[in-house]
Amino acid sequence: MAEHSDFSGYGLWLLVIVNSIFFSVFAFSFAKPSSGRDWRSLGAFSAFIVALFTEMYGFPLTLYLLAPWLQTFLPGVDLLTHNAGHFWPTLLGWKGDPHFTPIHWLSDGLIIGGLWLLVESWTVLHRAQANGALAVKGPYKVVRHPQYVAFILVMTGFLVQWPTILTAVMFPILVYMYLRLAKSEEREATAQFGEQWRAYASRTPGFVPRFGRGVSRVAKPPAKQAQ
């Protein structure tokens, strides 16, 4: 077994705090939570972020637990260093800086795309809420719940870049929670907007875009009906 460097690149708790605060505040600043549901969705996302950066810069619990098993496949590799925490390049035996690999670029794309989608989604949603209207523009033309898709993209990006046991367990739980929250939102939208919501929902998928079938048409208010 290779001689390891005593958790080289870890114990950087200031980076844990700074990164956790940055991503959490970024999400909260655009989400502007106003209900218990909003606070739950953002709180769960923040818990995922804190767990991630704790292992990324604080203490590599996952690598510590898996090191004896991994060492049988990767003899001579120091598994308790920061670079080894980029699990997939390490497991594939790729040499060099893991930040300059297709896997890390994929991760960066998912994270940046998710953050962009979060900004765009909440901007459209809050403008619609301020006007008492249904959000159907921007990302809402493509899916009904782009804000939750954004959270899932960011978490997926971090899982690709830095998978840990804890975040891998949290991920499906959070996705399930977002699905439940989305259903709750849809019941409220149905009660508030009635046929306008149903027409919009019939054209627009919830989470997965219908590629190749065109963007859904904007739902228009139904014609005034006789009393």
N, C-alpha and C positions, 0 to 999 in steps of 0.2 A: 504493500500500500504506500502511496506517495506521502511524503511528509507534507502536512498542510500548514497553512499560514495563519492559523488561529483566527478564523473569521475575518480575513482580510477584506476591507471595504465595507465592513458592517460597524455597528455601534454608532452610526451617524444619526443620532436622535434629532438633531436640529433639522436635518433634511426630512426626516419622517414628519415632523411637525409642520414645516414650511409647505411641503408638497400636499399633505393632507388638508391643510387650511386652504391652499390655493384652489384645489379641485372642488372642495366642498363649498367654498364661498362663491366660486364661479357658478356652480349649479344653483345655489340659493339666490344669487343676484338676479338671475334671469327667471327662475321659477316663481319668485315672490310668493311663497306659500301662504295661503289664507285659510286653509281648512285642515282638519285632522288628517284627511287623505293626502293632501299635499305634503304635510310634515312627515307622514309615514314613508312616502315614496322617496323623499329626499334624505330622510334619516337613514333608510336602508342603504341607499347609494353611498352616503358618507361612511357608514360602517364598513362597506366593502373597500372603499378607498383607504381608510385607516388600516385595515387588516393587510391590504396589499403593501403599502409603503412601510409598515412595521417590519415585514419580511424582506422588503427590497433593500432597506437601508439600516434597519435596526438589528434584528436577530433572525437568521435564516432557518427558521424552525423546520420547514419542509425539507431542505437540503440536509439538515442535521439528522432528521429521522430517516431519510432515504439513502444517506451516504453509504451505509454498509452494503445495501443491495446494489446501488448504482456502481460501487467500486468494482463489483465483479464483472460489469460490462465495460467499464472505463478505467482499467488499471493504469496507474501512473498519473491520473488527472486529479488535481487538487479541487475537490468538490465544494469546499467551504470558502470559496472566494466570490466576490461580487460577479465576476464574469460568468462563473458557473451557474449563477442564479438565472441567467438566460437559458432556461432548461433545454429548449429544443435544439439550438446550435450545439450545446454541450453534448446532448444525447446523440446527435447526428455526427459528432466528431469533427465539426467544422473548426478550423483554426482561425486565429486572428480576432479582431475586435468584434464582438457579437452585435454591436450597434450598427455595423455596416453589413448586414445580411438581409436577404429577402424577407425572412421571417420578421425581423425588426421593422422593416419598411412597411410590411403588411399591417403590423401592429400600429405603427404611427398613423397609417392611413385610416384605420378604423377609429382610433381615438380622435384624430382631428376631424374626421367626417362626423363622428357622433357629437362632438362639441359644437360644430357648425350647425348641425341639425337641431340641437337643443336651443341655440340662440334663435334660429329662424322660427322654430315652432312656437316658442314662448312669446316671441314678438307678435306673431300673427294671433295667437290665442288671446293675449291680454288686450290687444286692440279690439278684437271681436267682443270680448267680455265687456269692455268699457262701453261699447255701442249696443249691448244687449243682443248681439247677433251670433249666429252659428259660425264657427271658424271653418272655412272651406277653401281658403286661399293658401298659396305657398306650398309647404310640405303637406298640408291637409288636403290638397288636391290628389295626392298620391296614396296616403294612408290616413286612417282615422285617428291614429294615436302616435304621431311622430315623436312626441316628447319621450314616450316610453321606449320607442325604437332607438332614440338617441342614447338613453341610459344603457340599453343592452349593447349597442355598438361600442360604447366606451369600455364597458366591462369586458366584452369579448376581446377588444384590443389589448387590454392589460393582461388578460388570461393567456393570450397568444405570446405576449412579450415576457411575462413573469408568472407562470402558473404556480399556485401554492395549494396545499391541501385545503386550507380554510376557505380561500376564495372560490375554489372549485366546488366546495360544498355549498357555499352561499349563493353561487350563481343561479342554479336552477330554482332555488327557493325564491330569489328576488324576481326571476322571470315569472314564476307562478303568481307572486304577489302583484306584479304589474298587470298581468292578465286579469286578476280579480279586480284591481282598481279600475281598469279599463271598462269592465262590465258594469261596475257601479256608476261610472261616468256616463255610460251609454243609457242606463236607465233614467238618469237625471235629464239627459239631453232629450230623450223620448218624451218625458213628461213636460219639458219646457217648449220644445219645438215641434212635436208631433209629426205630421206628415213631411215637413221639411227635413227633419232628421232622418226619417225612414227612407226618403228618396235619396238623400246623400249617402246613407249607409248601404243602400242597395247597389250603388255605383262604385263605392270606395272600399277597398279591403281594410281590415283592421290593422295589421302589422306588416304583412308581406306584400310589396307592390306587385301588380299584375303586369310584368314586363311583356312588351310586345302587343299589348291590348289597348295601348293608348291611355292617356291620363283621363281620369274621371272628370266628367263635366261638373261644373259648379252647380250645386243644388240651389234652385230658385224657390222662393216662397210659393206655396200653392195658391191657385186662383181663389179669390174670395168666394166662399160658398154661401148659398142661401141659408138664412136663419130658420 
